[in-house]
Amino acid sequence: MIDLSRLYDVLIVGGGNAALCAAITARRTGASVLLLEHAPQAMRGGNSRHTRNLRAMHDAPTPVQTEAYGEDEYWDDLARVTGGETDERLARMTIRDSAGLAPWLEQCGVRFQPSLSGTLSLSRTNAFFLGGGKALLNACYATAERLGVDIVYETEVQSLLFEGGTVTGAAIAGPAGALTVRAKAFVASCGGFQANIAWLKQYWGEAADNFLIRGTPYASGRILKNLLEQGAAPVGDPTQCHAVAVDARAPRFDGGIVTRLDCVPFGIVVGRDGRRFYDEGEDVWPKRYAIWGRLVALQPGQIAYAIIDAKAETLFMPSVFPAIRAESIADLAGRLGLDPGVLVKTVSEYNAAVRPGSFDSTRLDECRTEGLAPPKTHWARAIDTPPFLGYPLRPGITFTYLGVKVDDSARVVMADGGRCANLYASGEIMAGNILGRGYLAGFGMTIGAVFGRIAGREAARHARN
Ligand SMILES: Cc1cc2nc3c(=O)[nH]c(=O)nc-3n(C[C@H](O)[C@H](O)[C@H](O)COP(=O)(O)OP(=O)(O)OC[C@H]3O[C@@H](n4cnc5c(N)ncnc54)[C@H](O)[C@@H]3O)c2cc1C
């Protein structure tokens, strides 16, 4: 029986990867640990449930990663995608610590597997979880329970109570009712605010009503907002989020990885007016997939349609929903709810602009259009072979970038430059310290695991002293 009236050493808000890494680490030092997860047990684990891999540095091949991926190359990749919006000290610390994550997680019961093949080639840079994020979480929850971490589900932490520069308690609501739980140290590992549509609307207006949230509906940002209101220093651009193009038929929340559509480079994408709006072949897909959520979000009605023909059908991983098919472009337009005359004209103009070239889906080939605006600069082939296939696209929000500032002990930094004495943060809620813009596949889980372990260790140390 869990006694919520006791004084815990460490209280952890959240139940995803970052929270579990913190809980396990703190408990292993002997601290008493309470983990509060808003979701019910069957839905536990936030966005971490949907993941497949983490990005880890290694100087030689490992059982799960090929070749080598050293600190400097990792850092260069990060510096490039963030355009310098990162804290180099925290970033390099994260990169170096990533080398030990796979063995550490294996000790927690997580199993890895050789890289999955697919559209994003990551076998060198990323370590893949056998069974995906859900299996990783099940293993970590089992380890946490075995170690004696107290875990309570369906319990929302509604605010952290500050007295001076110290957090004294957490106001919670759950099956036990509304009460205050006390602890000596606190770790906020409760994700971003992407599931809070009202908050997204502050930046996106009514368009946010058409966004699909790829992960957990429990990412309300309630504690993020609470901390910022109580003087925690913000990091990250509040208007920025990681967003990909997902199948418009996906559910509002939790559609996960299987709703992403990777056919864009092999066809054309039109808005609801039936016209193209961006170069679908600008660069290789791993470098471009994450811009398409925003591109669709900026379209009228936040909807777009990917159009391909039979030649392209097997070149990408399809979404979980079958393509809408037709024997002619006019028919396909009708089935997609587009004006057939406009779509036929768009496809004809595009086909006429395609220059002959040798097609190669695996590299930046020379198949391009000429005299077309916007151009298609690679993988441009005529859309002329029935059946023709269409997929409706919506913006799929992965996570938001606004967070709280932390130092290298994962301690929350206040707007006046001071530190909160006993409050730590890990995971998405502080990822903006390192990932101010852009994204590197697998880096979300790496940040969560690295800072989760630091936060757990430091919170337990604070509680001891
Ligand atoms: C479809 C999809 C695929 C992805 N694939 C990958 C991948 O392969 N590799 C990768 O590195 N990243 C991936 N990501 C990103 C990755 O999921 C996140 O970066 C990572 O999971 C963040 O971990 P976290 O623990 O900070 O947050 P989460 O895992 O989201 O956990 C947050 C937790 O906090 C809880 N919570 C929120 N508010 C409260 C509150 N007030 N009180 C109590 N509990 C609360 C939630 O219920 C949840 O359990 C993917 C994301 C999605 C959506």
The ligand as a MOL file (V3000), in Angstrom:
LIG
                    3D

  0  0  0     0  0            999 V3000
M  V30 BEGIN CTAB
M  V30 COUNTS 53 58 0 0 0
M  V30 BEGIN ATOM
M  V30 1 C 5.3420 8.7760 -33.0330 0
M  V30 2 C 6.6030 9.1890 -32.3350 0
M  V30 3 C 7.7900 8.5230 -32.6130 0
M  V30 4 C 8.9730 8.9110 -31.9880 0
M  V30 5 N 10.1060 8.1920 -32.2440 0
M  V30 6 C 11.2440 8.4970 -31.5840 0
M  V30 7 C 12.3980 7.6620 -31.6970 0
M  V30 8 O 12.3980 6.6110 -32.3480 0
M  V30 9 N 13.5230 8.0520 -31.0270 0
M  V30 10 C 13.5440 9.1850 -30.2390 0
M  V30 11 O 14.5930 9.4960 -29.6690 0
M  V30 12 N 12.4580 9.9570 -30.0880 0
M  V30 13 C 11.3060 9.6410 -30.7200 0
M  V30 14 N 10.1910 10.3990 -30.5080 0
M  V30 15 C 10.2790 11.5120 -29.5440 0
M  V30 16 C 10.2620 10.9080 -28.1340 0
M  V30 17 O 9.0410 10.2370 -27.9660 0
M  V30 18 C 10.4390 11.9190 -27.0280 0
M  V30 19 O 11.5440 12.7480 -27.2770 0
M  V30 20 C 10.6530 11.2140 -25.6780 0
M  V30 21 O 9.7940 10.1220 -25.5450 0
M  V30 22 C 10.4070 12.1640 -24.5490 0
M  V30 23 O 10.4600 11.4540 -23.3250 0
M  V30 24 P 9.9030 12.1190 -22.0130 0
M  V30 25 O 10.0230 11.0930 -20.9470 0
M  V30 26 O 10.4910 13.4440 -21.8150 0
M  V30 27 O 8.3510 12.3890 -22.3330 0
M  V30 28 P 7.1530 11.3700 -22.4850 0
M  V30 29 O 7.5980 10.0250 -22.8700 0
M  V30 30 O 6.1260 12.0290 -23.3570 0
M  V30 31 O 6.5850 11.2440 -21.0230 0
M  V30 32 C 5.9090 12.3030 -20.3910 0
M  V30 33 C 5.1100 11.7000 -19.2700 0
M  V30 34 O 4.6090 12.7080 -18.4040 0
M  V30 35 C 3.2680 12.3860 -18.0470 0
M  V30 36 N 2.6710 13.6440 -17.6060 0
M  V30 37 C 2.4960 14.7830 -18.3040 0
M  V30 38 N 1.9890 15.7420 -17.5090 0
M  V30 39 C 1.8560 15.2000 -16.2750 0
M  V30 40 C 1.3970 15.7020 -15.0100 0
M  V30 41 N 0.9870 16.9760 -14.8780 0
M  V30 42 N 1.3660 14.8600 -13.9550 0
M  V30 43 C 1.7980 13.5700 -14.0690 0
M  V30 44 N 2.2390 13.0520 -15.2420 0
M  V30 45 C 2.2770 13.8620 -16.3260 0
M  V30 46 C 2.7060 11.7530 -19.2890 0
M  V30 47 O 1.5690 10.9730 -19.0170 0
M  V30 48 C 3.9040 10.9050 -19.7230 0
M  V30 49 O 3.9330 9.6830 -19.0500 0
M  V30 50 C 8.9790 10.0110 -31.0900 0
M  V30 51 C 7.7900 10.6700 -30.7810 0
M  V30 52 C 6.5950 10.2540 -31.3900 0
M  V30 53 C 5.3150 10.9490 -31.0350 0
M  V30 END ATOM
M  V30 BEGIN BOND
M  V30 1 1 1 2
M  V30 2 1 2 3
M  V30 3 2 2 52
M  V30 4 2 3 4
M  V30 5 1 4 5
M  V30 6 1 4 50
M  V30 7 2 5 6
M  V30 8 1 6 7
M  V30 9 1 6 13
M  V30 10 2 7 8
M  V30 11 1 7 9
M  V30 12 1 9 10
M  V30 13 2 10 11
M  V30 14 1 10 12
M  V30 15 2 12 13
M  V30 16 1 13 14
M  V30 17 1 14 15
M  V30 18 1 14 50
M  V30 19 1 15 16
M  V30 20 1 16 17
M  V30 21 1 16 18
M  V30 22 1 18 19
M  V30 23 1 18 20
M  V30 24 1 20 21
M  V30 25 1 20 22
M  V30 26 1 22 23
M  V30 27 1 23 24
M  V30 28 2 24 25
M  V30 29 1 24 26
M  V30 30 1 24 27
M  V30 31 1 27 28
M  V30 32 2 28 29
M  V30 33 1 28 30
M  V30 34 1 28 31
M  V30 35 1 31 32
M  V30 36 1 32 33
M  V30 37 1 33 34
M  V30 38 1 33 48
M  V30 39 1 34 35
M  V30 40 1 35 36
M  V30 41 1 35 46
M  V30 42 1 36 37
M  V30 43 1 36 45
M  V30 44 2 37 38
M  V30 45 1 38 39
M  V30 46 1 39 40
M  V30 47 2 39 45
M  V30 48 1 40 41
M  V30 49 2 40 42
M  V30 50 1 42 43
M  V30 51 2 43 44
M  V30 52 1 44 45
M  V30 53 1 46 47
M  V30 54 1 46 48
M  V30 55 1 48 49
M  V30 56 2 50 51
M  V30 57 1 51 52
M  V30 58 1 52 53
M  V30 END BOND
M  V30 END CTAB
M  END
